[in-house]
Amino acid sequence: MRLAVLVAGLVLVTAGPALAEWLEYKNPVESFAVNFPADPKVQDITYTTASGARVPAKVFSADEGAGHYSVTVVNLASSPADEAGAMAHAAAVRRPTGVVKFDAPSELDGIHGHQLSMIMPDGRQMQVQLFLYVQEHRLYIAEGSVPAKVRPPALFWTSLAMIHPDGKVVNLVREGLAERPPQ
């Protein structure tokens, strides 16, 4: 019994500082919140949509050890015709880059999305969640990757939330604005 308590205590002592370093990052301008291991770097990029339109996007990224975590926010306001197929296109671009282990529609507080879990050619595990927040004409691509045999980056991608300008989490179900998922 003492050994079990000692082992549990050791795990908490060694894991505690690592978990404590993660921070909740909120960006009301881009309408999202997520846990990152450090303050993210921000890079302006151009994203190519399914129709070939080039639209502005921002990549928010942070690393912890060999783990890499990013949220790409694609502004589709200038290409509304691409909104309907944005998630399918983003998923299709990623599928050939590794072995897909999980590929299914998902939902985030009433916001329809898609989730991929992949093993990359170098053995890295990749968790990808794609969410389109139609009210803001934005596609959110949350990606976390870690080396093989390391726990998947669940702390990162399960923390993703869309937020209102006041910082409150969007919940279309609670707010009565949820639509039925696409068939």
C-alpha positions as CSV (number, residue, x, y, z in Angstrom):
1,M,0.0,0.0,0.0
2,R,2.8,2.4,0.9
3,L,4.5,1.7,-2.4
4,A,1.3,2.6,-4.3
5,V,1.0,5.9,-2.4
6,L,4.6,6.6,-3.0
7,V,4.3,5.9,-6.8
8,A,1.1,8.0,-7.0
9,G,2.8,10.9,-5.2
10,L,5.9,10.6,-7.5
11,V,3.7,10.8,-10.6
12,L,1.9,13.9,-9.3
13,V,5.1,15.6,-8.3
14,T,6.7,15.0,-11.7
15,A,3.6,15.6,-13.8
16,G,2.4,18.6,-11.9
17,P,4.9,21.1,-13.1
18,A,4.5,20.0,-16.7
19,L,0.7,20.4,-16.5
20,A,1.0,23.7,-14.6
21,E,3.0,25.3,-17.5
22,W,0.1,25.0,-19.9
23,L,-2.0,28.2,-20.2
24,E,-5.4,29.1,-21.5
25,Y,-5.0,31.3,-24.5
26,K,-8.0,33.4,-25.4
27,N,-8.2,35.5,-28.6
28,P,-11.5,37.4,-28.7
29,V,-10.6,39.0,-32.0
30,E,-10.3,35.6,-33.8
31,S,-13.1,34.2,-31.5
32,F,-11.3,31.2,-30.1
33,A,-9.7,29.9,-26.9
34,V,-7.3,26.9,-26.5
35,N,-4.7,25.6,-24.1
36,F,-1.1,26.0,-25.2
37,P,2.1,24.9,-23.5
38,A,3.4,28.5,-23.9
39,D,2.4,31.9,-25.4
40,P,1.8,31.1,-29.1
41,K,3.8,32.6,-31.9
42,V,1.5,34.2,-34.5
43,Q,2.1,34.1,-38.2
44,D,0.1,35.7,-41.0
45,I,-0.3,33.3,-44.0
46,T,-2.3,32.9,-47.2
47,Y,-4.6,29.8,-47.3
48,T,-5.7,28.3,-50.6
49,T,-9.4,27.1,-50.6
50,A,-10.9,24.3,-52.6
51,S,-11.9,26.7,-55.4
52,G,-8.3,28.0,-55.5
53,A,-9.1,31.3,-53.8
54,R,-6.3,32.7,-51.7
55,V,-7.6,34.0,-48.4
56,P,-5.9,35.5,-45.3
57,A,-5.2,33.2,-42.3
58,K,-3.3,33.3,-39.1
59,V,-1.4,30.4,-37.5
60,F,-1.0,30.4,-33.7
61,S,1.6,27.9,-32.6
62,A,3.6,26.7,-29.6
63,D,6.0,23.8,-28.9
64,E,6.7,21.7,-25.9
65,G,9.6,19.4,-26.2
66,A,9.0,17.5,-29.4
67,G,5.3,18.3,-29.4
68,H,3.9,20.9,-31.8
69,Y,0.5,22.6,-31.3
70,S,-1.2,25.0,-33.7
71,V,-4.5,26.6,-34.5
72,T,-4.9,28.0,-38.0
73,V,-7.8,30.5,-38.3
74,V,-8.8,30.9,-42.0
75,N,-10.9,34.0,-42.8
76,L,-13.4,32.9,-45.5
77,A,-15.3,36.2,-45.6
78,S,-13.9,37.1,-49.0
79,S,-14.8,33.6,-50.4
80,P,-18.2,32.7,-49.0
81,A,-18.7,30.1,-51.8
82,D,-15.9,28.1,-50.1
83,E,-17.5,27.9,-46.6
84,A,-19.7,24.9,-47.3
85,G,-16.8,22.7,-48.3
86,A,-14.1,24.2,-46.1
87,M,-13.8,21.4,-43.6
88,A,-14.0,18.7,-46.3
89,H,-11.2,20.4,-48.2
90,A,-9.0,20.9,-45.1
91,A,-9.5,17.2,-44.2
92,A,-8.8,16.0,-47.8
93,V,-5.5,18.0,-47.9
94,R,-4.3,16.2,-44.7
95,R,-5.4,12.6,-45.3
96,P,-2.7,11.7,-47.8
97,T,0.0,12.9,-45.4
98,G,-0.3,9.9,-43.0
99,V,-2.2,6.8,-42.0
100,V,-5.7,7.8,-40.9
101,K,-6.8,6.1,-37.7
102,F,-10.0,8.0,-37.0
103,D,-12.0,10.2,-39.4
104,A,-15.5,11.3,-38.5
105,P,-17.8,14.3,-38.1
106,S,-17.7,15.9,-34.6
107,E,-19.4,18.7,-32.8
108,L,-18.1,21.5,-30.5
109,D,-20.8,23.1,-28.4
110,G,-23.3,22.9,-31.3
111,I,-20.7,23.9,-34.0
112,H,-20.4,21.2,-36.6
113,G,-16.8,20.0,-37.3
114,H,-14.7,17.1,-38.3
115,Q,-11.9,15.2,-36.5
116,L,-9.0,13.3,-37.8
117,S,-6.4,11.2,-35.9
118,M,-3.4,10.1,-37.9
119,I,0.0,8.5,-37.7
120,M,2.5,10.4,-39.7
121,P,5.2,8.6,-41.9
122,D,7.9,9.4,-39.2
123,G,5.7,7.7,-36.6
124,R,4.4,10.9,-35.0
125,Q,0.8,10.9,-33.8
126,M,-1.3,13.7,-35.2
127,Q,-4.6,14.9,-33.9
128,V,-6.5,17.3,-36.1
129,Q,-9.8,18.9,-35.4
130,L,-11.5,21.1,-38.0
131,F,-14.3,23.5,-37.1
132,L,-16.1,26.0,-39.3
133,Y,-17.7,28.7,-37.3
134,V,-20.1,29.9,-39.9
135,Q,-21.3,33.0,-38.1
136,E,-17.8,34.5,-38.3
137,H,-16.9,33.1,-41.7
138,R,-13.9,31.3,-40.2
139,L,-12.4,27.9,-40.5
140,Y,-10.5,26.7,-37.4
141,I,-7.9,24.0,-37.8
142,A,-6.5,22.8,-34.5
143,E,-3.5,20.4,-34.9
144,G,-1.4,18.8,-32.3
145,S,1.4,16.3,-33.0
146,V,3.7,14.3,-30.7
147,P,6.3,11.6,-31.2
148,A,5.3,8.0,-31.4
149,K,4.6,6.2,-28.1
150,V,3.9,9.6,-26.4
151,R,0.4,10.3,-25.0
152,P,-1.7,12.0,-27.7
153,P,-2.1,15.8,-27.4
154,A,-5.6,15.6,-25.8
155,L,-4.9,18.5,-23.4
156,F,-4.5,20.7,-26.4
157,W,-7.3,19.7,-28.8
158,T,-10.0,19.0,-26.2
159,S,-9.6,22.6,-24.9
160,L,-10.5,24.3,-28.2
161,A,-13.5,26.6,-27.8
162,M,-15.1,29.3,-29.9
163,I,-15.7,32.5,-27.9
164,H,-17.8,35.6,-28.2
165,P,-16.1,39.0,-28.2
166,D,-16.7,39.2,-24.4
167,G,-14.7,36.0,-23.9
168,K,-17.7,33.8,-23.1
169,V,-17.7,30.4,-24.7
170,V,-20.0,30.0,-27.6
171,N,-22.5,27.2,-27.1
172,L,-25.1,27.1,-30.0
173,V,-27.1,24.4,-28.2
174,R,-27.5,26.4,-25.0
175,E,-28.0,29.6,-27.0
176,G,-30.8,27.9,-29.1
177,L,-29.0,28.5,-32.4
178,A,-27.8,24.9,-33.2
179,E,-28.7,23.5,-36.5
180,R,-29.1,19.8,-37.3
181,P,-25.8,18.2,-38.5
182,P,-25.4,17.9,-42.2
183,Q,-26.3,14.5,-43.6
